[in-house]
Amino acid sequence: MEAQPRLRRRPEQKKRPRGGMRLLRAPLVFTGFSPLIENGGVLLGDDGRIASVGAAKDLLKDAPGAPVEDFPDSILLPPLVNCHAHLELAALPKIRDDVDFTGWLGEVVAEKKRASPADFERGIKEGIELCRVGGQGVIADVASATGVEKSYGKSGARVVFTPELICLDPSGAAKAVENALGRKAGGNASWGGVFAHAPYTVCEEAYLECAKALRREGLLFTHAAESPEEVEYCLTGKGAIPERLFGNSPVNPPPSPGLHPIDWLDKIGVLGNRTVLVHCVQLGKGHVNLIAARRARVVLCPRSNKNLGVGSAPALELLRARVNIGLGTDSILSAGDLDLWKEVTAAVDDYGFSPEDALFAGTSWGARVLGLEGESGSLSPGRRAAILVRKLGEGKDRWERIFSSSGENCFYVN
Ligand SMILES: [Zn+2]
């Protein structure tokens, strides 16, 4: 695993006057809801909330005499929103590189069986810390190991907890969903809904129970259309998933629906605006429009998909169809680390997103996917949000300087 930077304290802990407004000023400010601001600032009220954002000179006119805190060669932006992580896996041994998707998944399952509760607990704690030092304010976490949700702490990034549901047997669907819903997160984590693992590990009855239970509150997350093997199984009931993933197992996957996973989720009525589809790499003709028409939300994990060799999501098509998109790291065992900034960069390099859209996806759009648009992902007036400061790197224009910025110089101010 590549070492991630430690979060530094603010370089200058100046004593600030009690009360009154103060202006944070930087060459670049990204609000999460407007175009990039040059020579911008964030005006903080005496209650610590954001009073306004904009050009620094205009803000100073609004608050003449306000003390100014300068962040030279830096960008101010909202903390990043990681829409998909498996924190509990952060302390497990690295999976070797020479395996395909099914081989990788089999190894993860084996490592999870070998791991102790203390390993998962350590993974949660280390994972949150890695996310926090990488500038993430929100992490949507999938928790599968029993009781691991008690390990979320009270400090650091906000965790959106989603218990993982795996249910192969239709007769156990109601109980499995009840058990998932009964899990309570510790620390300052909030409950985000249920994570139904995937169409090859969750039967129709369990998806339906989930959708019913979550129709008013919470979101139904699921990995969907991630690998060619998943699509092959859903379409034909054959391939590496039944033969190798379940090959030596005493249990069988749920019956193959004979449909592409997206078509199947739609047919059974769970492809709706409370559904969050994670991955969406293997989309066929018409799927982008179907996802858009159902107003389902999508989380893209470009580096995980690349590392597992499953392909690249049709992200620009999803964007053009106005699908609500966020970015996720997925697990450290697939992405190699938990650095969401690298997903933002990959959205530009691999998907062809504009730099601005990639930053939106990593902040305010991600918050919207998680239903947190009123609380996170933007420097909106009225919020008591922490503000992320990243030191700009080298480059011939402002976007190159932003994208070459170093996580080593990333810290929060508020
Ligand atoms: Zn995942």
Boltz pocket constraint, residues with backbone or C-beta under 6 A from the ligand:
constraints:
  - pocket:
      binder: B
      contacts: [[A, 84], [A, 86], [A, 223], [A, 278], [A, 330], [A, 331]]
      max_distance: 6.0
